Amino acid sequence: MDLEVRLKQLESENARLRGAVEELSILNQVAVAVASTSTLDEIIDLVVKECVKHLHVEQGAVMLLGADEAAPPLKTMIRKARSDYSGVDFRLNDQLTGWMMKNQASLLVNDLASDARFRSAATSNVRSLICAPLKAKGRLIGVLSVFNKRKGELFSKEDERLLTIIAAQSAQVVEHARLYEEEQALHRVEQELNTARSIQQRLLPTEPPTIPGYDIAGMSLAARQVGGDYFDFIAMADGLTGLCVADVSGKGITAALLMAVVQATIRGQSLVDISMAERLAASNRLIHQSTPSDKFVTMFYAALDATNHVLHYSNAGHNPPFLIPSEGEPRLLESGGPVLGVLPHFTFEESTVDLHVGDVLVIFTDGFSEAINPALEEFGEDRLLELARSLTDLPAQDLLDALGDAVRKFCGSEPQFDDMTIMAVRRTS
């Protein structure tokens, strides 16, 4: 009798050892498979495939936690079925995913229809399931699930333990692969933005025009890789020199694309021998056709007659430039009309000013006047004007550099939050 008991104990122990060896073999195969690839989809695909194979189930799936708050919290990434399965895809409904997100523990259900917790999740296809959390550094990143043992068998605690080990073994690798892919995606975006920045810089003038009796300079500093500010020097149809400074609403790629539209529009209109006001009205119609309803453009647009020393201008809702005379008080150039692109039909006023030797015109975007310091104080147009008045003896480029340095010093550690563009026109003789 003792011998028979001992033999049964040995058989039980041998069975346990065989199970342990088989389990180690399965885990080793999963580890080798996962280590043999690097992409996120390939890793998940192999994990699910091994689970379907070794746990003898109809289907398996991995759902990962998404970053988009508007989307479902868990999104199916990879789903696998046994080779001879041709039925519908199995899914975890909100009850099951909610339970996993709340408890972050393994779940074994052998009769979904009779489980009071998940009755509404039961379907004619899913009889049983095991779900195991994918956790990296203690944080839930997804769920590994298997559905329906073949031949109607029940899942065992050993099955649950094995799936839990596979999930724990795979989670960190999955997370590393996901982070790597996100990093690569960000790197590609960074490269594309750098390319866009390079293209945008080529759209801006590389050097000012050479006009006898005048010293002209311009510069633009984007708050991001690309921006929506624009300045230009344009040879016009009537032999005058066009001066344009514009500010597109918004920042980043959207503003940069609209800036390119604005540039093409203004340059096209500069080839037509009409008044400044008519050019702005035509530009407004074209920009309105090309832009969303929530986007607009402010612009100061002028034509310099260097022979008669007259500036023809029209201001479309832009910060009024400063005309700082060699003698007397500064003047703000405000005549014009509303911003461009909001409505298709607007009329604009045109004005002229005489330019005398020593006069300086400063045209800027609100990135200069609205720059803030750590105390959230704005640099302000008054401060900008007073500083410009004290620097009118400087060459145009030195004047712009000094203004830019003063704004940066004022802002200190506060990052630049808006594009900064400025132009100076100085009559020298």
Helices and strands as residue ranges (DSSP letters): H 2-35, H 40-54, E 57-65, E 74-81, H 94-103, E 107-109, G 112-114, G 119-121, E 129-136, E 139-149, G 150-152, H 157-203, E 214-221, E 229-235, E 241-248, H 252-270, H 276-290, E 297-305, E 310-316, E 322-324, E 331-332, E 336-337, E 351-354, E 360-364, H 366-369, H 381-389, H 396-411, E 420-427
